[in-house]
Structures are given as C-alpha cells and as structure tokens.
C-alpha cells in the first residue's frame, strides 16, 4: 500500500533540521512531503538544499493545521496519508504495523501509533498518548494521559485497540475517507480538529484504531505551548464546536453543563493567578455562541448517531474520585 508522510511546516526550520533525519532514515517505503504554510523563514530553502527527494507543497497562506492540511492534501495522490507533526521523531519499522492494520481491516479508516514524550522517552506524551476518548461533555483524555497526569510506558498499551480519536501529532487516514469527510473543519484553525474529524468518521460508521507496535516520540507544544492563552482559547472553543456538531441527542442540557464546568475551570485559573486563561475561556464561549447558528446547520447535515462514551464525566472521575489512570476509570 503506497503511503505519503506529509509534514506541515510553518517557520519551523529548526524543527525540520532536528527531526527530518529520523523520518528520512526510517521511512523508505513512503513518499515524504513537506507542506509549507507560507513560512517566512528559510524552511523551504533548507529542505530543497538538503533533502532534494522530499516533495514540497507550498500553501499560499498560513491557514493553521486544519486548512493547511486541507489545502496540501489535494496535491497528494497516495491512497494512505500520514499527517506528521514537524516535532516528531520516528523509529525503525514504524510504518509496517500501521500498513498491516490497514490491509487486514478495510473498515479501519484512521490509526494512531504509540506517542511517547521526546523529552522523557519512557513516558507517554500529552497529545495522544495511547489513543484518545471523550466524555459526554466532549472533554478529551487518553489511555496513558488524563488531564495533566502522564503515565509511564511499561508496556501496558502495547496492544491494538479501538479508540475514539487519533492524535493529529501522528494521524494515519485513508485518502478516500479524508475526502469523504471533506477534510478538517477549517474554522477550527488548530487544536481539536482531529477529534472533530474522528467523531464525524465514527458517525459514518468507520473504525479508528490504536496500534501500539508502532512508536513515535513527540516534543509537543513546539508551535504553541500550554502556557499560551491562545491554546486555552482554541481548545475550549473548538471542543464546544465539535460537541455541538457531533453529539447525539438533546443538545441544550449538555451545553448548559459545559457552561458550568468551563466556568469552574475559569475560576480555577483565577486561583492559579492565570487571569489571561480565564479570559481565554470567556472569549471561547463568546465566539462559540456567535457561531452557533452555523454549527447547528452543520449538525443537521452530519446527523449525529449514538456513539460510545467511555465515561460520562472525566472531570468527575479525575477531580472528585481521584482516578488519574485510564485503567482505574
């Protein structure tokens, strides 16, 4: 099965210098692309000079992760896409278990490998870990990571298992499925767009898997770290976006509960002396309600189906019951 590894880049010359060597060394079976989001640094010149076999796609603007990949993947013909962050180190034979999983199950649409922390390689990485889930209020968590509690990798997730969402740090998807889903929702710009994509895929009956036999190491936060209020804003806003579009059943009660829970999160940030993050949550809700009519129209076209929710409230499980590991939920 032909595969394209597509690395989205925006002013990331230093990351390309650091991480392209592992990708080119351990990915002989794939065509490698760098999709550049109108960088103003020397990224493109660096790739052309040092990696002439890598194909370059130059997007006309920086549309973020979502629009950047939507634009770039129109130029990729391989039937299997790997969307790989520029701050990821891959390992020997990392693609073989993934390709095998796709070839053995035609209904498997999306796959995520094991994602470990580049800076602490025996621990899972925040963005994806061993595969993602959401609770009834669209708060995401992972096998190996619940909120800020990160598990050490001791082989507990060396399996192949169904998951609800795959991390955008390293996400494999069939070209036909990506096109059927009309790609990412470009209004998200960045963060949570992969959860929205996966939720829409599940609503259409596709399968999403985690394949623990494949391992990558992710730096995380190289473009926008957790201390940046913009990241808080995008995560809270986009979580509300995907919840409204995709959740099954009555919407009002769920959104009202989210309003209360997000309010508690805002108060928590105040107590932590992080008022900018409280304002980011408030801004996220204001922008969400401004887009509500559009989201409700999208909801009608998606026609959400009842989907598997692993736990009703991960907030309650984690903060009240103190269950901070996936196997305790």
Order of alpha helices (4+ residues) and beta strands (2+ residues): beta-alpha-beta-alpha-beta-alpha-beta-beta-alpha-beta-beta-beta-beta-beta-beta-beta-beta-alpha-alpha-beta-alpha-alpha-alpha-alpha
